[in-house]
Amino acid sequence: MANVNMNLPSGLSGKIGKLIFYQVGNKTYMRRSPKRVRQPNTKGQLLQRSKVTGAQVVYRFVKGGELERVFAAWAMCEGAWSGYHLFMSKNMNAFGLGNYVDYGKLVFSGGELQLPHELELVEVTTEGVGFSWKDNSAGMTAGNDDRLRAVWMTDDEPYRVVMAESVSGTREEGRGSLVLPEGDWKVMHVYVFFSSEDGTRYSPSVYFKVMKPEND
């Protein structure tokens, strides 16, 4: 702070450029404007932003397709605000800094249908992936004609989620399969679940990591 000893009008106060003038008694003082120090984003803020952004990018592939209907039906079961908000709440924590994705934390289905007992990945070949399970269609929330469904993501397109079309198997049959997609991927993240025959009810999804088999 400096005392200004110039011929200045009495009562001068205010800001001129980077200087601030003000009065104390009958004296005029001058000081520089304080520099605005913008606080850098904290690690926690950056992490939260990465979580939201990652989930929003994946949801772009959900919106407008069958998976959007899956989440809408699930939201109705849970009394959630919307399928979008349910998707975000379930999947945000799978994302992190530096494009990090924990695929094992992602979920792509849920609802009132039961999963079959002992759902397992039993075979991976160049033709596709095989699954097995034990029929539990005698339960009140399981039907013998419930169908196996699948969603996949690959390491070469880490945020793109695809609803698989070439999937077979019903709860009663105890076995099912998924045809592998073409491409240069090496790792595929598969999420399988069951839907009612009319496609209005769904089970939780189960995650499997699949390594691309070598050609014979």
C-alpha positions as CSV (number, residue, x, y, z in Angstrom):
1,M,0.0,0.0,0.0
2,A,1.3,3.5,-0.9
3,N,0.3,7.0,0.2
4,V,-0.3,9.1,-2.9
5,N,1.1,12.6,-2.5
6,M,-0.2,14.3,-5.6
7,N,-2.6,17.0,-6.5
8,L,-5.7,14.8,-6.6
9,P,-9.3,15.8,-6.2
10,S,-10.5,15.5,-2.6
11,G,-12.3,12.2,-2.0
12,L,-10.9,10.5,-5.0
13,S,-11.7,6.8,-5.0
14,G,-12.1,4.1,-7.5
15,K,-10.1,2.0,-9.9
16,I,-7.9,3.2,-12.8
17,G,-6.4,0.4,-14.7
18,K,-4.7,-1.9,-12.2
19,L,-4.7,0.7,-9.5
20,I,-7.3,1.2,-6.8
21,F,-7.6,4.6,-5.0
22,Y,-9.4,5.1,-1.7
23,Q,-9.6,7.5,1.2
24,V,-8.8,7.1,4.8
25,G,-9.5,10.3,6.7
26,N,-8.0,13.1,4.6
27,K,-5.4,11.0,3.0
28,T,-5.6,9.2,-0.4
29,Y,-4.1,5.8,-0.7
30,M,-3.3,3.6,-3.7
31,R,-2.9,-0.1,-4.1
32,R,-2.7,-2.6,-7.0
33,S,-5.7,-4.7,-7.9
34,P,-5.3,-8.2,-6.5
35,K,-4.5,-10.8,-9.0
36,R,-7.4,-13.2,-9.6
37,V,-6.0,-16.7,-8.8
38,R,-8.1,-19.3,-10.4
39,Q,-8.1,-22.4,-8.4
40,P,-7.0,-25.4,-10.5
41,N,-9.4,-28.3,-10.7
42,T,-8.9,-30.7,-7.9
43,K,-8.2,-34.4,-8.6
44,G,-11.7,-35.2,-7.2
45,Q,-13.3,-32.7,-9.6
46,L,-11.4,-34.1,-12.6
47,L,-12.3,-37.7,-11.5
48,Q,-16.0,-36.8,-11.2
49,R,-16.0,-35.1,-14.6
50,S,-14.4,-38.2,-16.2
51,K,-17.0,-40.5,-14.6
52,V,-19.9,-38.4,-16.0
53,T,-18.3,-37.9,-19.4
54,G,-17.5,-41.6,-19.8
55,A,-21.0,-42.8,-18.9
56,Q,-22.5,-40.2,-21.2
57,V,-20.4,-41.3,-24.2
58,V,-21.4,-44.9,-23.7
59,Y,-25.1,-43.9,-23.4
60,R,-25.0,-42.4,-26.9
61,F,-24.8,-46.0,-28.1
62,V,-27.7,-47.0,-25.8
63,K,-30.0,-44.3,-26.8
64,G,-32.4,-45.1,-29.7
65,G,-31.9,-48.8,-29.6
66,E,-33.2,-51.8,-27.7
67,L,-31.0,-51.1,-24.7
68,E,-32.8,-47.9,-24.2
69,R,-36.0,-49.9,-23.8
70,V,-34.2,-52.3,-21.4
71,F,-33.3,-49.4,-19.1
72,A,-36.7,-47.8,-19.4
73,A,-38.3,-51.1,-18.3
74,W,-35.8,-51.4,-15.5
75,A,-36.4,-47.8,-14.4
76,M,-40.1,-48.5,-14.1
77,C,-39.4,-51.6,-11.8
78,E,-37.2,-49.5,-9.5
79,G,-39.2,-46.3,-9.6
80,A,-36.3,-44.4,-11.1
81,W,-36.8,-41.0,-12.7
82,S,-35.8,-42.3,-16.2
83,G,-33.8,-45.0,-18.0
84,Y,-31.1,-42.4,-18.6
85,H,-30.7,-41.5,-15.0
86,L,-30.7,-45.1,-14.0
87,F,-28.0,-45.9,-16.5
88,M,-25.8,-43.0,-15.2
89,S,-26.2,-44.0,-11.6
90,K,-25.4,-47.6,-12.3
91,N,-22.4,-47.0,-14.6
92,M,-20.7,-43.8,-13.7
93,N,-18.3,-45.4,-11.2
94,A,-16.9,-47.7,-14.0
95,F,-15.0,-44.7,-15.5
96,G,-11.9,-42.8,-14.4
97,L,-9.1,-40.5,-15.3
98,G,-7.2,-41.0,-18.6
99,N,-10.0,-42.8,-20.4
100,Y,-10.0,-45.6,-17.8
101,V,-12.8,-48.1,-17.9
102,D,-13.5,-50.9,-15.5
103,Y,-15.6,-53.1,-17.7
104,G,-16.4,-55.4,-14.8
105,K,-18.4,-52.7,-13.1
106,L,-20.6,-51.9,-16.1
107,V,-24.2,-53.2,-16.1
108,F,-26.6,-53.3,-19.1
109,S,-29.7,-54.9,-17.7
110,G,-31.7,-55.4,-14.6
111,G,-35.3,-56.0,-13.5
112,E,-37.6,-58.5,-12.0
113,L,-36.6,-61.6,-14.0
114,Q,-34.3,-64.1,-12.2
115,L,-31.0,-65.2,-13.7
116,P,-30.7,-69.0,-14.2
117,H,-28.6,-71.0,-11.8
118,E,-24.9,-71.5,-12.5
119,L,-24.7,-69.3,-15.6
120,E,-21.2,-69.9,-17.0
121,L,-19.1,-69.3,-20.1
122,V,-18.0,-72.8,-21.2
123,E,-16.5,-72.4,-24.7
124,V,-14.8,-69.9,-26.9
125,T,-14.0,-70.8,-30.5
126,T,-13.5,-68.9,-33.7
127,E,-17.2,-69.5,-34.4
128,G,-18.5,-68.0,-31.1
129,V,-19.0,-68.2,-27.4
130,G,-20.9,-70.9,-25.6
131,F,-22.8,-70.6,-22.3
132,S,-24.5,-73.0,-20.0
133,W,-26.9,-72.8,-17.0
134,K,-29.4,-74.7,-15.0
135,D,-33.1,-74.2,-15.8
136,N,-35.0,-72.6,-12.9
137,S,-38.1,-71.8,-14.8
138,A,-40.2,-73.3,-12.0
139,G,-39.6,-70.0,-10.1
140,M,-42.3,-67.3,-10.0
141,T,-40.1,-64.7,-11.8
142,A,-38.6,-67.1,-14.5
143,G,-40.2,-68.5,-17.6
144,N,-39.1,-71.5,-19.6
145,D,-39.2,-69.4,-22.8
146,D,-37.0,-66.6,-21.4
147,R,-34.4,-65.8,-24.0
148,L,-30.6,-65.3,-23.6
149,R,-29.5,-61.8,-24.7
150,A,-26.0,-60.3,-25.0
151,V,-24.3,-57.0,-25.2
152,W,-20.6,-56.6,-26.2
153,M,-17.8,-54.0,-26.2
154,T,-14.3,-54.5,-27.6
155,D,-10.9,-53.0,-26.8
156,D,-10.5,-51.3,-30.1
157,E,-13.6,-49.2,-29.6
158,P,-13.7,-48.9,-25.8
159,Y,-16.8,-46.8,-25.5
160,R,-19.0,-48.4,-28.1
161,V,-21.6,-50.9,-26.9
162,V,-23.5,-53.2,-29.3
163,M,-26.6,-55.2,-28.7
164,A,-25.7,-58.6,-30.2
165,E,-28.1,-60.0,-32.8
166,S,-26.7,-63.5,-33.3
167,V,-27.7,-65.0,-29.9
168,S,-29.5,-68.2,-29.2
169,G,-30.8,-70.1,-26.2
170,T,-33.8,-70.2,-23.8
171,R,-33.9,-70.8,-20.1
172,E,-35.3,-74.2,-20.5
173,E,-32.7,-75.3,-23.0
174,G,-29.8,-74.7,-20.5
175,R,-27.4,-73.8,-23.2
176,G,-26.9,-70.8,-25.5
177,S,-24.4,-69.2,-27.8
178,L,-23.2,-65.9,-29.2
179,V,-21.6,-65.4,-32.6
180,L,-18.4,-63.4,-32.3
181,P,-18.2,-60.1,-34.3
182,E,-15.5,-59.6,-36.9
183,G,-12.8,-57.0,-36.6
184,D,-9.3,-56.4,-35.2
185,W,-10.3,-56.6,-31.6
186,K,-8.3,-58.8,-29.1
187,V,-10.5,-58.5,-26.0
188,M,-14.3,-58.5,-26.0
189,H,-16.4,-57.6,-22.9
190,V,-19.6,-59.5,-22.9
191,Y,-22.7,-58.9,-20.8
192,V,-25.4,-61.5,-20.9
193,F,-28.9,-61.4,-19.4
194,F,-32.3,-62.9,-20.0
195,S,-35.5,-61.3,-21.3
196,S,-39.1,-62.5,-21.3
197,E,-40.3,-63.9,-24.5
198,D,-42.4,-60.7,-25.2
199,G,-39.4,-58.5,-24.4
200,T,-41.0,-56.6,-21.5
201,R,-39.0,-58.0,-18.5
202,Y,-35.3,-58.4,-18.0
203,S,-32.8,-60.0,-15.6
204,P,-29.6,-58.5,-14.3
205,S,-26.6,-58.7,-16.6
206,V,-23.5,-60.9,-16.0
207,Y,-20.0,-59.9,-17.2
208,F,-17.6,-62.1,-19.0
209,K,-14.2,-61.2,-20.5
210,V,-13.4,-63.0,-23.8
211,M,-10.0,-63.3,-25.5
212,K,-10.1,-63.6,-29.2
213,P,-9.2,-67.1,-30.2
214,E,-6.4,-67.8,-32.6
215,N,-7.3,-69.1,-36.0
216,D,-6.4,-72.8,-36.5
